[in-house]
Amino acid sequence: MKSFGEPQFAVISGAATDNTLVAAQAAGVAIRVLAFNIVAAGAVVATLQSGTGGTALTGAMTMATGVPVISPDAPFGNFETASATLLNLHLSAGVQVSGWLIWCTAQ
């Protein structure tokens, strides 16, 4: 049975093709995403990944200018990274993507 840390909040703001949203945690500790909301300043495709260039945690999300992508309600979280691995926002182009993220540790 996994144990979970307290919910934590992060700002999402990036325009690089790879953007670290949450730094890697200690050995044996994963990042569980509880909720997120992102909006792009232009057309772009976004994917959340376990590690930079790592395993996709979402499918490719085609984003239109100003139209938010909001995570579904998921009482146990939406997904989680591999242990000791950062949470990455990969963008298909250098377009500003902003929003927020609620996450916790899982071990």
C-alpha positions as CSV (number, residue, x, y, z in Angstrom):
1,M,0.0,0.0,0.0
2,K,1.4,3.4,-1.0
3,S,1.5,6.4,1.3
4,F,1.0,9.9,0.1
5,G,2.3,13.3,1.1
6,E,0.3,16.5,1.6
7,P,-1.0,18.2,-1.5
8,Q,1.4,20.8,-2.9
9,F,0.8,23.5,-5.4
10,A,2.9,24.6,-8.3
11,V,2.7,27.3,-11.0
12,I,3.0,26.2,-14.6
13,S,4.8,28.7,-16.8
14,G,7.1,27.7,-19.7
15,A,7.8,28.2,-23.3
16,A,10.7,25.9,-23.9
17,T,10.2,22.5,-25.5
18,D,10.9,20.8,-22.1
19,N,9.8,22.4,-18.9
20,T,10.4,20.9,-15.4
21,L,7.2,21.3,-13.4
22,V,8.3,19.4,-10.3
23,A,11.9,18.3,-9.5
24,A,12.7,14.7,-9.0
25,Q,12.1,13.5,-5.5
26,A,14.2,11.1,-3.4
27,A,14.8,7.5,-4.3
28,G,11.6,5.5,-4.0
29,V,9.4,8.6,-4.1
30,A,7.2,9.4,-7.2
31,I,5.2,12.5,-8.1
32,R,1.4,11.9,-8.2
33,V,-0.5,14.6,-10.2
34,L,-3.9,15.2,-8.5
35,A,-5.1,18.0,-10.8
36,F,-3.8,20.5,-13.4
37,N,-5.0,23.3,-15.6
38,I,-3.0,24.6,-18.6
39,V,-3.7,27.2,-21.3
40,A,-1.5,28.1,-24.3
41,A,-0.8,31.5,-25.8
42,G,-0.7,29.9,-29.2
43,A,-1.3,26.6,-31.0
44,V,0.9,23.8,-29.5
45,V,0.9,20.2,-28.6
46,A,1.6,19.4,-25.0
47,T,2.5,16.1,-23.2
48,L,3.2,15.5,-19.6
49,Q,6.1,13.1,-19.1
50,S,7.9,11.1,-16.4
51,G,11.3,12.6,-17.0
52,T,12.6,14.8,-19.8
53,G,12.0,13.0,-23.0
54,G,10.8,10.1,-20.8
55,T,7.6,8.1,-20.6
56,A,4.4,9.9,-21.7
57,L,1.9,10.2,-18.8
58,T,-0.7,11.8,-21.1
59,G,-1.5,11.5,-24.7
60,A,-0.5,14.4,-27.0
61,M,-2.9,17.3,-26.1
62,T,-3.5,19.6,-29.1
63,M,-4.0,23.1,-27.6
64,A,-5.7,26.0,-29.3
65,T,-4.9,29.6,-28.3
66,G,-6.6,30.5,-25.0
67,V,-8.5,27.2,-24.6
68,P,-7.7,25.5,-21.3
69,V,-7.0,21.8,-20.8
70,I,-8.3,20.8,-17.4
71,S,-7.6,17.5,-15.7
72,P,-10.6,15.3,-14.9
73,D,-11.8,14.8,-11.3
74,A,-9.8,11.8,-10.1
75,P,-10.1,11.1,-6.4
76,F,-6.8,9.1,-6.4
77,G,-4.9,11.3,-8.8
78,N,-4.5,11.4,-12.6
79,F,-1.1,9.8,-13.0
80,E,2.4,9.6,-11.4
81,T,6.0,9.6,-12.5
82,A,8.5,6.8,-11.9
83,S,10.2,7.1,-8.6
84,A,13.0,9.7,-8.3
85,T,12.0,11.1,-11.7
86,L,11.0,14.7,-12.5
87,L,7.6,15.8,-14.0
88,N,8.1,17.3,-17.4
89,L,5.9,19.4,-19.6
90,H,6.9,18.7,-23.2
91,L,5.8,21.2,-25.9
92,S,6.0,20.8,-29.7
93,A,7.1,24.4,-30.1
94,G,8.3,27.4,-28.1
95,V,4.8,28.6,-27.1
96,Q,4.0,30.0,-23.7
97,V,1.9,27.6,-21.6
98,S,0.7,28.7,-18.2
99,G,-1.5,27.3,-15.5
100,W,-1.4,25.4,-12.2
101,L,-0.7,22.0,-10.8
102,I,-1.7,20.1,-7.6
103,W,0.6,17.2,-6.7
104,C,1.8,15.0,-3.8
105,T,4.5,12.5,-3.2
106,A,3.8,8.8,-3.5
107,Q,5.9,6.0,-2.0
